[in-house]
Amino acid sequence: MSFLGELKRRNVFRVAGVYVVVSWVIVQVAATLEEAISLPAWFDAVAVSFLAIAFPIVMVFAWAFELTPEGIQRTTAVSSEDSITEQTASKLDMVLILALLIFAGAMVMPRFLPQEPASNTESTASASSQDEAMVAEATPPVKDASIAVLPFADLSPEGNQEYFADGISEELLNVLAQVDGLKVAGRTSSFAFKGRNEDLREIGQVLNVAHILEGSVRSQGDKVRVTAQLIQVSDGFHLWSQTYDRDLSDIFAVQDDIAQQILVAMTDELMSGAAPAIAPAARTDISAFNLFLEARDLIASREASGMQRALALLNQAIEIDPTYAPAYASRAKAYTLLSDRPGSYGSIPAKEALTQARADVDKALALDSKLADAYAVQGLINADIGRPDFAVSSLRRALELNPNSVDARNWLALALSFNGRLRDVADQLKTLVDIDPLYRPGVTNTITYSYRIGDFETAQRVGERYIRANPGEFETIRIRSGLLYLDNQPAESILLQETLALDKFDPRTSGELRSGYYDLGIDAEYKGPHKLQPLFEPYGMESEGDLAGALNKARKAVADFPEYYSAHTVYIRVLSQTESDEELVAHYAAAFDGSLETYATKLRPSVSVDPPPYGELALALRAAGDNPGYDDAMQRWRFTMDMFRAGGDVSPGRDLDDAAYWAIVGDDEKSIDFLESAFSKRHPLDVFVFRDRVYKGLELHPRFAALRRANLMRINEEREILGYPPLDESYYGIDAAPSD
């Protein structure tokens, strides 16, 4: 008999099969016992090791020994007439079949049992790298009553109804966002998966939701077919699906019905005895609705040419239906974003854009007093014109009406920074990135404000989460560059910015790159086609040492942009650094009526936590002999700094404010204390910090000089990375010869 035949006769294969299946059962029991009675974590590992070691021993035993009526004997001692291997084989077959049935049942049963969504702890434990663990920690636990609305696919014959399909998705998102207790992922994050054929479980993990709504729209003539399906992320189970064949004019009823059916399907998750009723979508003429949807999609792109096209579309929509409030609110947003104010994207004169936007907001609210978008734009306008309290009120109202409005929440966070409430700002932004983790303005602001309150870990986690979801994208590289800068790696940050500048022109990147060079004393080395915006050119010229040119540019900027707070702050800073105190005092009297209250109100920025330039004004008033005015300005500055610190600001910027304040007061030691504190948090400090007018009296102070040299050493390390020669103290007009 062959060797394989002998293995079969002696039941070695059968014994191996029974051993493997029984071992699996033992391993499952071991794992259960470990968790149930708190056995050590190594218990099931020991059990598996023991079974693996015993396997070859059992195989040898099965070959060498045989079960007989007289007991176990060596196989060689049993004659073929006395052997009962066939009876033993039958028994082993029965045992193996039973064991396999148990095994199969254990494998299949979980598919028919309710499954809990994977916990954040499990996802963290399975992460294969430190970055993945960081991202997992930044992701809040999944809430059962949560949903993402993916952009519906356009199945129209000509494939030209994408904006309509997107619009239906966004309308559904907005309706669902108004339901109490339901978390809805934001538009930016949900739409990031447009056209990407990714596993729904992975999408659910990125968006941190338990349910996903997806579907398609087929529009042809005056007919439309909408298909929608609600899917449970944890197991891919379809909770509900429906196809609607309707006249195009019935699309609003279809939206309402889809939203209502979703809530019915999610009654358990919402912990409600009955599905809450949804607020019906605003009705309008279908052609006006089409124009509105296309315009809204273009505004979301934040591209100037697209938003200009959106204005034309909205004008048409309003002409068709002058009573459609959402069109007025969207037009107000487009005008605001297309103005030539800093932070906007267009070239419409700010005064003209502001006038039109305010009129549109008023009209929208007159038509619909519960329109969240109108209140959101109203808040942004109030922030721009220096009315932060009104801005906060409007933006809070917008969020009451639509908690999912990421624009409103982002603008609210920035408005709260006016009063130094940085912890509140950070809380709003954390909520925002939970709703919409891929909404770039929210991500960049979360990074900035988390850093300012000393929570750089959150800044890194939020940034890394965005980067992992959008590898290689332009904005992703900008975010990574910003993280490197905050992590005291300015040269590495600049190298990334250079890559972006070569790859794609972008005025923001150009400004950041030039600023990075100036901070390291690389005067105007970076030229090329990328220039600073006219409003900020004086800063560049000042950094390059061209004070006369900077002053002329600043005068022109404030004449060209009189409504911009930043034009005035640039002008005031340059006036102070050039010691043009008389001109500064005259500007204070002319532009602000010589009123510190007006000065404070008009110069409160909408996108910054830097206080108005009180120090520059105080120096000018003191030089002019206005001691009461000097005292008032210094008192207001002190109050503002203390307010920011009470709100949680521990950034080096606050230390530098205090350093300048105490230098002006004349307390040299306290001024240097704060400079050293800033250096410990942010090194190197900008090279021109030590050229500031307020520190002239400290140039020879031993502590100040030592700190200047230490900062210069760190700056030279960064310059070396970039390939630039080192600076010495002659940069500050000081003899660079070594001291004893």
C-alpha positions in Angstrom: 0.0 0.0 0.0 1.3 3.5 -0.8 2.2 6.0 1.9 -0.8 8.2 1.2 -3.0 5.1 1.3 -1.5 4.1 4.6 -2.2 7.6 6.0 -5.8 7.3 5.0 -6.1 3.7 6.4 -4.7 4.8 9.8 -7.2 7.8 9.9 -4.4 10.4 10.1 -6.3 12.8 7.8 -9.5 12.5 9.7 -7.7 13.0 13.0 -6.1 16.2 11.6 -9.5 17.5 10.5 -11.1 16.9 13.8 -8.1 18.4 15.6 -8.2 21.6 13.6 -11.9 22.2 14.0 -11.9 21.3 17.7 -8.8 23.6 18.2 -10.8 26.5 16.6 -13.6 25.9 19.2 -11.1 25.9 22.0 -9.5 29.2 20.8 -13.0 30.8 20.7 -13.7 29.6 24.2 -10.3 30.9 25.4 -11.0 34.4 23.9 -14.4 34.5 25.5 -13.1 33.4 28.9 -10.3 36.0 28.7 -12.8 38.8 28.4 -15.6 37.4 30.6 -13.5 36.6 33.7 -10.7 39.1 33.2 -7.9 36.6 32.5 -4.5 38.1 31.4 -4.2 39.3 27.8 -1.7 36.6 27.0 -4.2 33.7 28.0 -5.6 33.1 24.5 -2.1 33.5 22.9 -0.8 30.7 25.2 -3.8 28.5 24.2 -3.1 29.0 20.5 0.6 28.3 21.0 -0.1 25.1 22.9 -2.5 23.8 20.3 0.0 24.5 17.5 2.8 22.7 19.3 0.6 19.7 20.1 -0.5 19.3 16.4 2.5 17.4 15.1 2.5 15.3 18.3 -1.1 14.3 17.7 -0.3 13.4 14.0 2.6 11.2 15.1 0.3 9.5 17.7 -2.4 8.9 15.0 0.2 7.3 12.8 1.9 5.1 15.4 -1.0 4.0 17.5 -4.5 2.5 16.9 -7.6 2.2 18.9 -8.6 -1.5 19.5 -11.2 -3.2 21.7 -8.3 -3.9 24.1 -7.3 -0.3 24.2 -4.7 1.8 22.5 -1.9 -0.3 20.9 1.0 0.4 18.5 -0.3 0.0 14.9 2.5 -2.4 14.0 1.3 -4.8 16.8 -2.3 -5.0 15.4 -3.0 -7.5 12.6 -5.2 -6.5 9.7 -7.9 -9.0 10.8 -8.0 -7.4 14.3 -7.9 -3.8 13.1 -11.1 -1.7 13.6 -9.9 1.4 11.7 -13.0 1.4 9.5 -15.3 1.7 12.5 -13.1 4.4 14.0 -13.2 6.2 10.6 -17.0 6.3 10.6 -17.0 7.7 14.2 -14.4 10.3 13.3 -16.4 11.3 10.2 -19.5 11.9 12.3 -17.5 14.0 14.8 -15.9 16.0 11.9 -19.3 16.6 10.2 -20.8 17.8 13.5 -17.8 20.0 14.2 -18.0 21.5 10.7 -21.7 22.3 11.1 -20.9 24.1 14.4 -18.0 26.0 12.7 -20.3 27.0 9.7 -23.0 28.2 12.1 -20.6 30.3 14.1 -19.4 31.9 10.9 -22.8 32.7 9.4 -24.8 33.6 12.6 -23.2 37.1 13.1 -24.5 38.2 9.7 -28.1 37.8 10.9 -27.6 39.5 14.3 -27.7 43.3 14.9 -24.2 44.8 14.8 -22.9 47.7 16.7 -21.0 50.3 14.7 -17.2 49.9 15.1 -16.0 52.0 18.0 -13.4 54.6 17.8 -11.3 52.6 20.1 -11.3 49.6 17.7 -10.4 51.8 14.8 -7.5 53.3 16.7 -6.3 49.9 17.8 -6.3 48.6 14.2 -4.3 51.7 12.9 -1.1 50.7 11.4 0.8 53.9 12.1 1.1 56.8 14.5 -0.6 59.1 12.0 -3.6 56.8 11.7 -3.9 56.7 15.5 -3.7 60.5 15.6 -6.5 60.8 13.1 -8.6 58.2 15.0 -8.2 60.2 18.2 -9.4 63.3 16.4 -12.6 61.6 15.3 -15.4 61.7 17.8 -17.4 58.4 18.5 -19.9 57.7 15.8 -23.4 58.8 16.7 -26.2 56.4 15.7 -28.5 59.2 14.7 -26.1 60.5 12.0 -26.2 60.6 8.3 -24.3 61.8 5.2 -26.0 62.7 2.0 -23.7 61.8 -0.9 -24.1 63.8 -4.1 -26.7 62.0 -6.3 -25.5 60.7 -9.6 -26.6 62.4 -12.8 -28.1 59.8 -15.1 -29.7 62.2 -17.5 -29.2 61.2 -21.2 -27.0 64.1 -22.0 -25.2 64.1 -18.7 -25.6 67.8 -18.3 -27.7 67.9 -15.1 -25.0 67.4 -12.6 -25.7 70.7 -10.8 -29.4 69.6 -10.6 -28.4 66.3 -9.0 -26.1 68.1 -6.6 -28.8 70.6 -5.8 -31.3 67.8 -4.9 -28.6 66.3 -2.6 -27.9 69.6 -0.9 -31.6 70.4 -0.5 -32.1 67.1 1.3 -29.0 67.7 3.4 -30.4 71.1 4.5 -33.8 69.7 5.3 -32.4 66.9 7.4 -30.0 69.2 9.2 -33.0 71.0 10.8 -34.2 67.8 12.5 -33.5 67.9 16.3 -31.1 65.1 17.4 -29.9 64.2 13.9 -26.3 64.8 13.0 -25.8 65.5 9.3 -22.4 65.5 7.7 -21.6 68.8 6.0 -21.7 69.4 2.2 -18.0 69.8 1.6 -17.1 66.5 3.2 -20.0 64.6 1.7 -19.4 66.0 -1.8 -15.7 65.2 -1.5 -16.7 61.6 -2.4 -18.4 62.7 -5.6 -17.4 60.3 -8.5 -15.2 58.2 -6.2 -16.2 54.6 -6.1 -15.2 53.9 -2.5 -16.5 51.5 0.0 -19.4 53.0 2.0 -17.9 51.8 5.3 -14.7 53.8 4.6 -16.8 56.8 3.6 -18.8 56.4 6.9 -15.6 56.3 8.9 -14.1 59.4 7.3 -17.4 61.3 7.7 -18.0 59.8 11.1 -21.7 58.8 10.4 -23.7 55.7 10.9 -25.9 56.1 7.8 -25.5 57.2 4.2 -28.1 58.3 1.7 -27.1 57.9 -1.9 -29.1 58.0 -5.1 -29.4 59.2 -8.7 -31.4 61.7 -10.7 -32.5 61.2 -14.3 -34.1 64.3 -15.8 -35.5 64.4 -19.4 -37.9 67.0 -20.7 -40.4 67.7 -18.0 -40.0 64.3 -16.4 -37.7 63.3 -13.6 -36.8 60.0 -12.0 -35.2 60.1 -8.5 -33.9 57.0 -6.9 -32.7 57.1 -3.2 -31.5 54.5 -0.8 -30.6 54.7 2.9 -27.7 52.4 3.9 -26.5 51.4 7.4 -22.7 51.9 7.3 -21.9 49.1 9.8 -23.1 46.3 7.7 -24.2 47.8 4.3 -27.8 46.9 5.0 -30.4 48.9 3.0 -32.9 50.4 5.5 -35.0 52.0 2.8 -35.1 52.6 -0.9 -37.5 54.1 -3.3 -37.8 55.3 -6.9 -39.9 58.3 -7.9 -41.2 58.9 -11.4 -42.7 62.4 -11.4 -43.2 65.6 -13.3 -40.3 67.9 -12.8 -42.6 70.4 -11.1 -43.2 67.8 -8.4 -39.5 67.7 -7.3 -40.2 69.6 -4.1 -42.7 67.1 -3.0 -40.2 64.3 -3.9 -37.6 66.0 -1.7 -40.0 66.3 1.2 -41.1 62.7 0.9 -37.5 61.3 0.7 -36.6 63.3 3.8 -39.7 62.1 5.7 -39.1 58.4 4.7 -35.5 58.7 6.0 -36.7 59.9 9.4 -39.3 57.0 9.5 -36.5 54.5 8.8 -34.3 56.1 11.5 -37.0 56.3 14.2 -35.0 54.0 16.5 -31.8 55.9 16.1 -33.6 59.2 16.8 -35.0 57.6 20.0 -38.4 58.8 19.0 -41.8 57.0 19.1 -42.7 58.5 15.7 -40.7 60.2 13.0 -40.5 64.0 13.4 -42.2 66.0 10.7 -39.9 67.9 8.3 -40.2 71.5 7.3 -41.4 71.6 3.6 -38.9 73.0 1.1 -39.5 76.4 -0.2 -41.5 76.3 -3.5 -40.7 78.2 -6.7 -41.0 78.0 -10.4 -38.9 75.0 -11.6 -36.9 77.0 -14.0 -36.0 79.5 -11.3 -35.1 76.6 -9.0 -32.8 75.2 -11.7 -31.0 78.5 -12.0 -30.8 78.8 -8.2 -29.2 75.4 -7.9 -26.6 76.0 -10.6 -25.7 79.3 -9.0 -25.4 77.9 -5.5 -23.1 75.2 -6.8 -20.9 77.9 -8.4 -20.8 80.0 -5.2 -19.7 76.9 -3.2 -16.6 76.7 -5.5 -15.4 80.1 -4.2 -13.9 80.8 -7.7 -14.4 84.4 -8.9 -15.4 83.5 -12.4 -17.9 81.0 -11.2 -19.4 83.4 -8.7 -19.7 86.1 -11.4 -21.7 83.5 -13.4 -23.8 82.8 -10.3 -24.8 86.4 -10.0 -26.1 86.4 -13.6 -28.0 83.2 -12.9 -29.5 84.5 -9.7 -30.6 87.7 -11.5 -32.5 85.5 -13.9 -34.0 83.4 -11.2 -35.2 86.5 -9.3 -36.7 87.9 -12.5 -38.7 84.7 -13.0 -39.8 84.6 -9.3 -39.3 87.8 -7.4 -40.7 86.1 -4.2 -38.1 83.3 -4.0 -36.2 84.3 -0.8 -33.2 81.8 -1.1 -32.2 83.4 -4.4 -31.8 86.8 -2.7 -29.8 85.3 0.2 -27.5 83.5 -2.3 -27.0 86.7 -4.3 -26.1 88.6 -1.1 -23.5 85.9 -0.4 -22.1 86.2 -3.9 -21.8 90.0 -3.7 -20.1 89.8 -0.3 -17.6 87.2 -1.5 -16.9 89.0 -4.8 -16.0 92.3 -3.1 -12.4 93.5 -3.2 -12.1 93.5 0.6 -9.3 91.4 2.1 -10.3 87.8 2.5 -12.8 88.0 -0.5 -12.3 86.6 -4.0 -13.4 89.4 -6.4 -13.0 92.9 -7.5 -16.4 94.6 -7.0 -15.7 97.8 -4.9 -16.5 97.0 -1.3 -19.0 99.8 -0.9 -21.0 98.8 -3.9 -20.9 95.1 -2.9 -21.9 95.9 0.6 -24.9 98.1 -0.4 -26.3 95.4 -2.8 -25.7 92.6 -0.3 -27.5 94.4 2.5 -30.5 95.2 0.3 -30.7 91.5 -0.8 -30.5 90.3 2.8 -33.3 92.6 3.9 -35.4 91.4 0.9 -34.8 87.8 1.7 -35.8 88.2 5.4 -38.9 90.2 4.4 -39.9 87.2 2.3 -38.9 84.5 4.7 -38.1 85.4 8.3 -36.8 81.9 9.0 -34.2 81.7 6.2 -30.9 80.6 7.8 -28.7 81.6 4.8 -30.0 85.2 5.0 -29.1 85.5 8.7 -25.6 84.0 8.0 -24.8 86.6 5.3 -26.2 89.3 7.6 -23.8 88.2 10.2 -20.8 88.3 7.8 -21.7 91.8 6.7 -22.0 93.1 10.3 -18.6 91.5 11.1 -17.1 93.3 8.1 -18.3 96.7 9.1 -17.1 96.5 12.7 -20.4 95.4 14.4 -19.3 92.1 16.1 -22.2 92.0 18.6 -24.8 92.3 15.8 -22.8 89.7 13.8 -22.9 87.2 16.7 -26.6 87.7 17.1 -27.3 87.1 13.4 -25.1 84.1 13.1 -26.5 82.4 16.2 -30.0 82.9 14.7 -28.7 81.3 11.5 -27.5 78.2 13.5 -30.8 78.0 15.4 -32.5 77.6 12.0 -29.9 75.4 10.4 -27.4 73.8 12.8 -25.6 72.4 9.8 -24.7 75.7 8.2 -20.9 75.5 8.1 -20.5 79.0 6.8 -22.6 80.4 9.7 -20.6 78.4 12.3 -17.3 79.4 10.8 -18.2 83.1 10.6 -19.6 82.9 14.2 -16.3 81.5 15.5 -14.4 84.4 13.9 -16.9 86.9 15.2 -16.4 85.6 18.8 -12.7 86.2 18.4 -13.4 90.0 18.5 -14.0 89.8 22.2 -11.0 87.5 22.8 -13.2 84.5 23.6 -10.8 82.0 22.0 -11.9 79.0 23.9 -15.5 79.6 22.6 -14.0 80.1 19.2 -12.2 76.7 19.4 -15.4 75.0 20.7 -17.4 76.3 17.7 -14.7 75.2 15.3 -14.4 71.7 16.8 -18.2 71.3 16.3 -17.7 72.5 12.8 -15.0 70.0 11.8 -17.1 67.3 13.4 -19.9 68.2 11.1 -17.7 68.8 8.1 -14.2 67.5 8.5 -13.2 68.4 5.0 -14.5 72.0 5.0 -11.2 73.8 4.4 -11.9 77.2 6.1 -13.0 75.3 9.2 -9.9 73.2 9.2 -7.5 76.0 8.8 -9.2 78.1 11.4 -9.3 75.2 13.8 -5.6 74.8 13.4 -5.0 78.5 14.0 -7.2 78.9 17.0 -6.3 75.6 18.6 -2.6 76.7 18.4 -3.5 80.0 20.0 -5.0 78.4 23.1 -2.0 76.0 23.4 -3.7 72.9 21.9 -1.3 72.2 19.1 -2.2 68.4 19.3 -5.7 69.2 18.2 -4.3 71.4 15.4 -2.1 68.6 14.2 -4.9 66.0 14.4 -7.4 68.0 12.5 -4.8 69.0 9.9 -3.6 65.4 9.4 -7.2 64.1 9.1 -7.8 66.5 6.3 -4.4 65.7 4.6 -5.1 62.0 4.7 -8.5 62.4 3.0 -7.1 64.7 0.3 -3.5 63.6 -0.4 -1.6 65.7 -2.9 -4.2 68.5 -3.3 -3.1 72.1 -3.4 -4.9 73.1 -0.2 -3.6 70.0 1.5 0.0 71.1 0.9 -0.8 74.6 2.2 -2.2 73.1 5.4 0.9 70.9 5.9 3.1 74.0 5.3 1.1 75.8 8.0 1.5 73.0 10.4 5.3 73.0 9.9 5.4 76.7 10.5 3.5 76.4 13.8 5.8 73.5 14.7 8.9 75.9 14.5 10.1 74.6 11.1 9.8 77.7 9.0 12.4 76.6 6.4 10.6 73.4 5.7 7.3 75.3 5.5 8.9 77.7 2.9 10.1 74.7 0.8 6.6 73.5 0.5 5.3 76.9 -0.3 7.9 77.2 -3.1 6.6 74.0 -4.5 3.1 75.4 -4.6 4.1 78.7 -6.0 5.8 76.9 -8.9 2.9 74.6 -9.4 0.0 77.1 -9.3 -0.4 80.8 -9.0 -2.3 81.7 -5.9 -2.2 85.2 -4.2 -2.6 83.7 -0.7 0.4 81.4 -1.2 2.5 84.1 -2.7 1.8 86.4 0.3 2.5 83.6 2.8 5.8 82.8 1.0 7.0 86.4 0.9 6.1 86.8 4.6 8.1 83.6 5.4 11.1 85.1 3.6 10.8 88.4 5.4 10.5 86.6 8.8 14.0 85.1 8.1 15.5 88.3 6.9 15.6 87.2 3.2 14.7 90.6 1.8 12.8 90.5 -1.4 14.7 87.4 -2.6 11.4 85.9 -3.8 10.1 87.9 -6.7 8.8 86.2 -9.8 5.2 86.8 -11.0 3.8 86.5 -7.5 3.3 89.8 -5.9 1.7 91.0 -2.7 -1.8 92.4 -2.9 -1.7 96.2 -3.2 -3.1 96.6 0.3 -0.2 94.7 1.8 2.7 96.0 -0.3 3.7 98.6 2.3 4.5 95.7 4.8 6.8 94.2 2.2 8.6 97.4 1.5 9.0 98.1 5.2 10.5 94.6 5.7 12.9 95.3 2.8 14.0 98.5 4.5 12.4 100.9 2.0 10.6 103.0 4.6 10.0 106.0 2.3 8.5 103.7 -0.3 6.4 101.9 2.3 5.0 105.2 3.6 4.0 106.3 0.1 2.4 102.9 -0.6 0.5 103.0 2.7 -0.8 106.5 2.0 -2.1 105.2 -1.4 -3.6 102.1 0.2 -5.7 104.0 2.8 -6.8 106.4 0.1 -7.8 103.6 -2.3 -9.4 101.4 0.4 -10.8 103.8 3.1 -13.5 101.3 4.2 -11.0 98.5 5.0 -9.7 98.3 8.6 -6.6 96.6 7.3 -5.7 99.6 5.1 -5.7 101.8 8.2 -3.8 99.3 10.3 -1.1 99.0 7.6 -0.9 102.8 7.3 -0.7 103.3 11.1 2.0 100.7 11.5 4.2 102.2 8.8 3.6 105.7 10.2 4.8 104.5 13.6 7.9 102.7 12.3 8.9 105.7 10.3 8.2 107.9 13.4 5.7 110.0 11.4 3.9 110.7 14.7 2.3 114.0 13.6 0.8 112.4 10.5 -0.5 109.5 12.6 -2.2 111.9 15.1 -3.7 113.8 12.2 -5.1 110.6 10.7 -6.5 109.6 14.1 -8.4 112.9 14.2 -9.6 112.8 10.6 -10.5 109.1 10.1 -11.7 108.4 13.7 -12.8 111.8 14.9 -10.1 111.6 17.6 -12.3 109.1 19.4 -10.7 106.0 20.9 -14.1 104.2 20.9 -14.5 104.8 17.1 -10.8 103.8 16.6 -11.5 100.5 18.5 -14.7 99.8 16.7 -13.5 100.4 13.1 -10.2 98.6 13.6 -11.6 95.4 15.1 -10.8 92.9 12.3 -13.2 90.1 11.2 -10.6 87.4 10.6 -7.9 88.1 13.2 -7.3 88.1 16.9 -4.8 90.9 16.8 -6.0 94.0 18.8 -6.2 97.4 17.1 -2.9 99.2 16.9 -3.1 100.9 20.3 0.6 101.0 21.0 1.4 102.9 17.8 -1.3 105.4 18.6 -0.1 105.8 22.2 3.5 106.5 21.1 2.2 109.2 18.6 0.0 110.8 21.2 2.8 110.9 23.8 5.1 112.5 21.2 2.4 115.1 20.5 2.2 115.9 24.2 -1.3 114.5 24.6 -0.7 112.6 27.9 -4.4 112.0 28.7 -4.8 110.5 25.2 -1.7 108.4 25.7 -3.0 107.1 29.0 -6.4 106.2 27.5 -4.8 104.3 24.6 -2.5 102.4 26.9 -5.4 101.6 29.2 -7.5 100.3 26.3 -4.5 98.2 25.1 -4.0 96.7 28.5 -7.7 95.8 28.8 -7.7 94.2 25.4 -4.6 92.1 26.1 -6.0 90.9 29.4 -9.3 90.1 27.7 -7.6 87.9 25.2 -5.6 86.1 27.8 -8.7 85.5 29.9 -10.3 84.0 26.8 -7.5 81.4 26.6 -4.9 83.0 24.3 -1.4 81.7 25.3 0.2 82.3 21.9 3.6 84.0 21.4 1.7 86.9 19.8 0.2 87.8 23.1 3.6 87.7 24.7 5.0 90.0 22.0 2.1 92.5 22.7 3.0 92.5 26.4 6.7 92.9 25.6 6.0 96.0 23.5 3.6 97.4 26.1 6.1 97.1 28.9 8.9 98.5 26.7 6.7 101.6 26.1 5.9 101.9 29.8 9.6 101.7 30.6 9.8 98.4 32.5 12.7 96.9 30.6 13.0 93.7 32.6 9.3 92.8 32.3 9.5 93.6 28.6 12.4 91.1 28.1 10.6 88.5 30.3 7.8 88.5 27.7 10.2 88.4 24.8 11.9 85.4 26.3 8.5 83.8 26.8 7.6 84.3 23.2 10.9 82.9 22.1 10.4 79.8 24.2 7.1 79.1 22.3 7.9 80.4 18.8 11.5 80.2 17.7 12.8 81.8 15.8 10.9 85.0 16.3 10.5 87.1 13.2 13.9 88.8 12.5 12.4 92.3 12.4 10.9 92.0 15.9 14.2 93.2 17.3 14.1 96.2 14.9 10.8 97.5 16.3 10.8 101.1 17.3 9.7 100.3 20.9 13.0 98.3 21.6 15.5 101.0 20.7 16.2 101.7 24.3 17.0 98.0 24.9 19.5 97.4 22.2 22.5 97.3 24.6 20.7 95.6 27.5 22.6 92.3 28.2 19.5 90.1 28.3 18.0 91.7 25.2 21.3 91.4 23.3 21.7 87.7 24.3 18.1 86.9 23.2 18.7 88.7 19.9 21.8 86.6 19.3 20.1 83.4 20.2 17.2 84.2 17.8 19.7 85.1 15.1 21.4 81.8 15.5 18.2 79.9 15.0 17.3 82.1 12.0 20.7 81.2 10.5 20.0 77.5 10.9 16.8 78.0 8.9 18.5 80.1 6.3 21.1 77.4 5.9 18.4 74.9 5.1 17.2 77.2 2.3 20.7 77.9 1.0 21.1 81.5 2.2 24.2 83.0 3.9 24.0 83.7 7.6 23.1 87.1 9.1 25.1 88.9 11.8 24.2 91.7 14.1 25.1 94.3 11.5 21.6 93.5 10.2 20.4 95.5 13.2 23.0 98.3 12.7 25.1 96.9 15.6 28.8 96.2 15.5 29.1 92.5 14.8 32.5 92.1 16.4 32.5 89.4 19.1 32.3 90.6 22.7 34.4 89.4 25.6 
